[in-house]
Every structure is written in structure tokens, then in C-alpha cells.
Amino acid sequence: MKLRLKNNYRPITAILVALIFPLLGLGNYILNLAIIMLIFIIFASSWNFLAYSGQASLGHAAFFGIGAYASTIVARSFGLVPIISIIVGGGVAAIIGFLIGLTCVRLREWFLAMVTFGFAVIIQTITASPMSFLTGGWTGISSPELLSNEIPGYMILEYYLTLIVTIACIICIYFILKSRTGLAFVAIKENEVEARAAGVDLIKYKLLAFVVSTFMAGVAGALETHYFGYITPEIFGAGISFWPIIYSILGGLGTIPGPIIGTVILTIAWESLKAIGLTYEMLIVIGLLLILVVIFLPKGLVSLPDQLKRIRGKKLL
């Protein structure tokens, strides 16, 4: 009982820290970094949510970018405020995700992963060339800013707006995974044959996971684009697709805190190494960190406290 209460305090503590963070007066650079971190927490959590259902994506940047472009084009064309167009962007990404899922949901996870990777390459090419009249091609187009910089304390307001969206996404994921749908995801991930025999509709639940995941990825992409105020087809790049995978594996694949911890730790490490003048070296350091975590903490950094307790218990014996 004591352990359960202790675990329940962790998310509350994390939210309280996040709420007071902008009030510490750490400067615009740190605040900017925190906003980007929150956006990628949403993106990494969306990818991790898909993994819960035994599916994998190597091209999640496709949905990140679709949400970003859809939101930008709608906002520019119809004069919608970004707060509304971001939801539209997520909706468009979810529709495309549904169509891709409908086509490929019967594939095994790594075959599906290759399909999504190929789709990201295709959508980048289409955005850069045939649809350049709408997207600006490789030059890109400007995107309406999340909030006008003429508003006093606009960066703090942008932070809180992004934080609200982040918390909403994580709460949504939490309640889905704690429901019967979450149990169906676990059954599918563990053994599809047994899940089907138990009466689980594989197509239905896999499609649901794909739609929710791509919606959140689209929202994250739209948030980033409106925050920076600009978008180019580089948003579909392979590097963007790999970051949520790295964050999730580092923090703890298949756990709700995993993508959050992975994003925060890796971002801080990346920026710290860059601040002391390391460029190519920081890639080596990050690579070594990932290798060590995979070898010694296969469940990710989220399992580190339990590992330390186990080691301490052995020493006491």
C-alpha cells in the first residue's frame, strides 16, 4: 500500500515541477528547450503507444509532418488560430494513419515498420516537388506563430499551452492502457494467435492504436511548426523518425514514463555536450549511453531505481 501511494505521488510531483519551472527565471534559452522537450515527449509517447499493440513504425515522421503541414495550410488558408488548426492537423494525420493502417495492419511489426519508413520517404518527395505550389517545396513556407510575440510573456504562455497538451495526451494514453482496450493491446503484443482465439478483434484494436498514435504525432508536429513559425520537407527526415524510438528505448519501452524520461535525459545530455564544445564527440557519447542502457538496463532508465534497490539488497545480504 505504501509503495502504491509512493508511485502515485510521482506523476503529481512531476506535474508540479513542470508548472513552476517557467517561474524560476532560467531564461528564454532554457524555456525554449523545455517547450521543444514537451513537444517531443508527445511525439515519443505517440510512437510508444503504437508499440503497446505490438506494432512498430520506422517512419513516424510522416505523421508528424502531415499534422504540421495540414495545420499550417489550414491556418494560412482559412485564418484559423493555431490552437484550432493543431487539432485539425492531428485529425488529418489520423485519417492518413487509418488508411495506412487499414492497408498494412495485417503485416508483422517489422514489415509494417518498413512500410511506414517507405511512406515517409514518399510523402517527403511529394511535398517537396509535386505539391510545391502549396508547400513551398524545399524552401518551405511560414507558419502562423503559436502566440504573437507582442503578447507580454508569450514564451511562458506557449510553454503552459504545450504543457497542457502534453499532459492531456499522457492522461489519454494512461486511461486507454488501463481499460479493456489496453488489455487487448497486451494480448496482441504477447501472442496474436492466442489473442484471436480469446476473441480479441486484432484488426479493430490495431487500427485504433494506429489512429490514436498518428493523431498525437500530428498534434506534436503541428505544435512544433507553429512554435518555430516555419516548415520545410525536412520535417519528414529519417532522423525525426528515429528520435521517438531512441527516447522510448532509453527511457523504457512499453511504459508511460519511459518516453518522458528518455526525452528529458537525452535532451539534457545532448545540450550539455554541445555547450562544452563537443560536436561529433557527442554522437559517440550518446551512442555509448544507448548501448550501455540496452545491455545493462534492457527495460530502460525507468527501471534504474529498482535495479539499485536490488543491488543494495544483495550487498546487505
SVG drawing of the C-alpha trace seen along z (x, -y; Angstrom):
<svg xmlns="http://www.w3.org/2000/svg" viewBox="-14 -43 48 63">
<polyline fill="none" stroke="black" stroke-width="0.4" points="0.0,0.0 2.8,-2.4 4.6,-1.6 1.4,-2.3 0.9,-5.7 4.5,-6.5 4.2,-5.7 1.0,-7.8 2.9,-10.8 5.5,-10.6 3.3,-12.0 1.8,-14.7 5.4,-15.7 6.4,-15.8 3.4,-18.0 4.1,-20.4 7.7,-20.7 6.6,-21.3 4.1,-24.0 6.7,-26.0 9.5,-25.6 8.9,-28.8 8.7,-30.8 12.3,-30.0 13.6,-32.7 16.1,-30.5 16.0,-32.5 14.5,-32.1 17.1,-29.6 16.1,-27.1 12.4,-27.8 12.7,-27.3 14.5,-23.9 11.7,-22.9 9.0,-23.6 10.8,-21.5 11.2,-18.8 7.5,-18.7 6.7,-18.5 9.0,-15.5 7.5,-13.9 4.2,-13.9 5.8,-12.5 7.8,-9.8 4.7,-8.8 2.7,-8.5 5.3,-6.1 5.5,-4.2 1.7,-3.9 1.8,-2.1 4.4,0.3 2.0,1.3 -0.2,3.0 2.8,5.0 3.2,2.6 6.3,0.7 6.9,-2.4 10.2,-3.5 8.5,-6.4 6.5,-8.2 7.9,-11.5 5.4,-11.1 2.5,-11.7 4.5,-14.3 5.0,-16.2 1.5,-15.6 0.0,-17.1 2.4,-20.1 1.7,-20.8 -2.1,-20.3 -2.3,-22.6 -0.1,-25.3 -2.0,-25.2 -5.4,-25.3 -4.3,-28.2 -2.9,-30.1 -5.9,-29.4 -8.8,-29.9 -7.3,-32.3 -7.8,-29.8 -5.9,-30.4 -3.2,-27.7 -4.9,-26.3 -7.7,-25.1 -5.7,-24.2 -3.4,-22.0 -6.4,-19.7 -7.2,-19.7 -3.6,-18.8 -3.8,-15.9 -7.1,-14.8 -5.6,-14.8 -2.7,-12.7 -5.1,-10.3 -7.1,-9.9 -3.9,-9.1 -2.8,-6.8 -6.1,-5.0 -5.7,-4.4 -2.1,-3.2 -3.2,-1.0 -6.1,0.4 -3.8,1.4 -0.9,2.8 -2.4,3.8 -2.2,7.5 1.6,7.2 4.0,8.3 5.6,5.5 8.9,5.0 7.2,5.4 4.8,2.6 7.8,0.6 9.4,0.8 6.1,-0.3 5.9,-3.4 9.5,-4.2 8.8,-4.0 5.7,-6.1 7.7,-8.8 10.2,-8.9 7.3,-9.1 5.4,-11.8 8.6,-13.9 9.2,-13.6 5.6,-14.6 5.7,-17.5 9.0,-18.8 8.1,-18.5 4.6,-17.8 2.9,-19.8 5.5,-22.6 2.8,-25.1 1.1,-24.5 4.0,-23.6 6.8,-25.9 9.0,-22.9 12.4,-22.6 12.2,-26.4 9.3,-25.8 6.5,-28.1 5.9,-30.3 3.5,-29.0 1.3,-31.2 3.0,-31.5 1.5,-29.7 1.2,-33.0 2.1,-36.5 5.5,-37.7 3.8,-41.0 1.9,-39.4 3.8,-40.1 5.4,-36.8 4.3,-35.0 7.0,-32.3 5.7,-31.4 2.2,-31.2 3.5,-29.0 5.1,-26.7 1.9,-26.3 -0.1,-25.7 2.3,-23.0 2.4,-21.5 -1.5,-21.3 -1.5,-19.4 1.3,-17.1 -0.5,-16.3 -3.7,-15.7 -2.0,-13.3 -0.4,-11.3 -3.6,-11.1 -5.4,-9.9 -2.8,-7.2 -3.0,-6.2 -6.7,-5.7 -6.7,-3.8 -4.0,-1.4 -5.8,-0.9 -9.0,0.0 -10.1,3.3 -8.5,1.8 -5.2,1.8 -5.6,5.4 -6.3,6.2 -3.1,4.5 -1.1,6.5 -2.7,9.8 -2.0,8.9 1.6,7.9 2.3,11.1 0.7,13.6 -1.6,12.7 -2.8,16.3 -3.8,16.7 -5.4,13.2 -7.5,14.1 -8.5,17.4 -9.6,15.4 -12.0,13.3 -9.8,10.2 -10.5,8.4 -6.9,7.8 -7.8,5.5 -10.0,3.3 -7.5,2.8 -4.5,2.4 -6.3,-0.2 -7.4,-2.0 -3.7,-2.1 -2.6,-3.4 -5.2,-6.2 -4.6,-7.4 -0.8,-7.2 -0.9,-9.1 -3.3,-11.7 -0.9,-12.5 2.1,-12.5 0.3,-15.0 -0.5,-17.2 3.1,-17.2 4.2,-18.1 1.7,-20.9 2.8,-22.3 6.4,-22.3 5.7,-24.1 3.6,-26.8 6.1,-27.3 9.0,-27.8 6.8,-29.6 8.3,-27.8 8.2,-24.4 10.1,-22.5 10.0,-18.9 13.0,-18.2 10.4,-17.5 9.8,-14.1 13.5,-13.2 14.7,-9.8 16.3,-11.4 12.9,-12.7 11.5,-9.2 14.3,-7.7 14.2,-10.2 11.0,-8.8 12.3,-5.3 15.6,-6.3 13.7,-8.2 11.4,-5.3 14.0,-2.6 16.3,-4.8 13.6,-5.7 11.7,-2.4 9.9,-0.8 6.3,0.1 6.0,-2.2 4.2,-5.5 7.1,-7.3 9.7,-5.8 9.3,-8.3 9.2,-11.2 12.4,-10.2 14.2,-9.3 13.3,-12.6 14.3,-14.7 17.6,-12.8 18.8,-12.6 17.9,-16.3 19.8,-17.5 22.8,-15.3 22.8,-16.5 22.6,-20.2 25.2,-19.8 27.7,-18.2 27.0,-20.8 27.5,-23.6 31.1,-22.4 32.0,-22.4 31.6,-18.7 30.1,-18.1 30.9,-14.8 32.0,-13.5 28.6,-14.0 27.2,-11.5 29.7,-9.0 28.8,-9.7 25.0,-9.4 25.7,-6.2 27.6,-4.7 24.9,-5.7 22.3,-3.9 24.5,-0.8 25.0,-0.7 21.3,-1.1 20.3,1.6 22.9,4.0 22.6,3.3 19.1,1.8 17.1,3.5 13.9,2.1 15.2,-1.4 16.2,-4.1 12.7,-3.8 13.9,-0.5 17.1,-2.1 15.6,-2.7 14.6,1.0 18.0,2.2 19.7,0.0 17.5,1.4 18.2,4.9 22.0,4.3 21.7,2.6 19.7,5.6 22.4,8.1 25.1,6.0 23.2,6.1 22.9,9.9"/>
</svg>
